Amino acid sequence: MPTNDSTGRIDHDRRSFRYYRNAVERHWDPHGIDLEADRDAIRGVPEPAFDGLRETLALFGAGEEAVTEDLSPLGVVLEDVADQLFVTTQLYEEAKHADFFDRYWRTVITPEERRRGLEPTAPIDERWFSDPYEELFERNETAMGRLLVEDTPENRALAYCHYHMAIEGILAQTGYYGVQRNFSGEYADLPRLPGLVEGFSSIRSDEGRHVGFGMWKLERLVHEAGVDPALIEGTVGELAMLVQGIVGESVEEGATGVDDETLVGYAAEKHRDRMAQIVDDGELPDVEELVRLEE
């Protein structure tokens, strides 16, 4: 029988609980973003840039749907209640992200395809997905599913490397960076798409927490569970090469905006920063800093 001075089951000082509370406090609704201005402004996107935008949005949409499914094993194996609370918010947020991309495609992309006389496409068409992209997500599904068969510190590290570090920490952050720069008014030849930029800002804020959680878990696995840092460095390094292949193929030739060299450089920088903070026992940023850095 608990006494009146019981502190309860949930550790409110645990990093994952702070991430959970931050997610609750920063709630946003993908259907609350006004897309009307985007429907008008997208008429000014040149053809190569429009093709690139469609491909990018398809990659994001398919990716968010995939990671929503693939995260479930982590929620099954985590023991701490605060960790479980955080993962439920992450699952919810991945679902919101998939909802946003689906809504944007239906509301903005499909009407513009019709206006341009193009045959309407679907974001799940095979034309959008390169071999490196499919390989990366297949590897992620395998790494996450392995937790249900053999839950070891090493397998947990591999799961975080694939999901939180490679897909969210490098690939997604690079894509958000490129699209937000392209359509925030920085380039005179590209229109501002305020609904898209607002949606990406909210998604990047969520992803800042997700990446921070994965980094924290990997740091603990290295310094408390004895996981060899070489396993993390080698795995993320190999996956980063796939990311660079995806990024390099996603920029349309002749399109105005951030070039592939800049995007690949940004991805490499993200990789270096994340690994230094995990392996070198550096101070991980708190949740407010993570969210602020990714906005």
DAPE-V455369 format. One record per backbone hydrogen bond with DSSP energy under -0.5 kcal/mol. NH is the residue of the N-H (numbers start at 0). CO is the residue of the C=O. If there is no record, write none. Layout:
BEGIN
{{NH,CO} {NH,CO}}
END
This chain:
BEGIN
{{5,2} {11,9} {13,10} {16,13} {17,13} {18,14} {19,15} {20,16} {21,17} {22,18} {23,19} {24,20} {25,21} {26,23} {29,27} {31,28} {32,29} {38,34} {39,35} {40,36} {41,37} {42,39} {43,40} {44,41} {45,43} {49,45} {50,46} {51,47} {52,48} {53,49} {54,50} {55,51} {56,52} {57,53} {58,54} {59,55} {60,56} {61,57} {62,58} {63,59} {64,60} {65,61} {66,62} {67,63} {68,64} {69,65} {70,66} {71,68} {73,70} {74,70} {75,71} {76,72} {77,73} {83,79} {84,80} {85,81} {86,82} {87,83} {88,84} {89,85} {90,86} {91,87} {92,88} {93,89} {94,90} {95,91} {96,92} {97,93} {98,94} {99,95} {100,96} {101,97} {102,98} {103,99} {104,100} {105,101} {106,102} {107,103} {108,103} {109,104} {111,107} {112,108} {113,109} {114,110} {115,111} {116,113} {117,112} {124,121} {127,124} {128,125} {129,127} {133,129} {134,130} {135,131} {136,132} {137,133} {138,134} {139,135} {140,136} {141,137} {142,138} {143,139} {144,140} {145,141} {146,143} {147,144} {148,145} {149,145} {151,149} {155,151} {156,152} {157,153} {158,154} {159,155} {160,156} {161,157} {162,158} {163,159} {164,159} {165,160} {166,161} {167,162} {168,163} {169,164} {169,165} {170,165} {171,166} {172,167} {173,169} {174,170} {175,171} {176,172} {177,173} {178,174} {179,175} {180,176} {181,177} {182,178} {183,180} {185,180} {187,185} {189,186} {192,182} {193,191} {196,192} {197,193} {198,194} {199,195} {200,196} {201,197} {202,198} {203,199} {204,200} {205,201} {206,202} {207,203} {208,204} {208,205} {209,205} {210,206} {211,207} {212,208} {213,209} {214,210} {215,211} {216,212} {217,213} {218,214} {219,215} {220,216} {221,217} {222,218} {223,219} {224,219} {226,220} {230,227} {231,227} {232,228} {233,229} {234,230} {235,231} {236,232} {237,233} {238,234} {239,235} {240,236} {241,237} {242,238} {243,239} {244,240} {245,241} {246,242} {247,243} {248,244} {249,245} {249,246} {250,246} {251,249} {254,251} {262,258} {263,259} {264,260} {265,261} {266,262} {267,263} {268,264} {269,265} {270,266} {271,267} {272,268} {273,269} {274,270} {275,271} {276,272} {277,273} {278,274} {279,274} {279,275} {280,277} {281,275} {281,276} {283,281} {289,285} {290,286} {291,287} {292,288} {293,289} {294,291}}
END
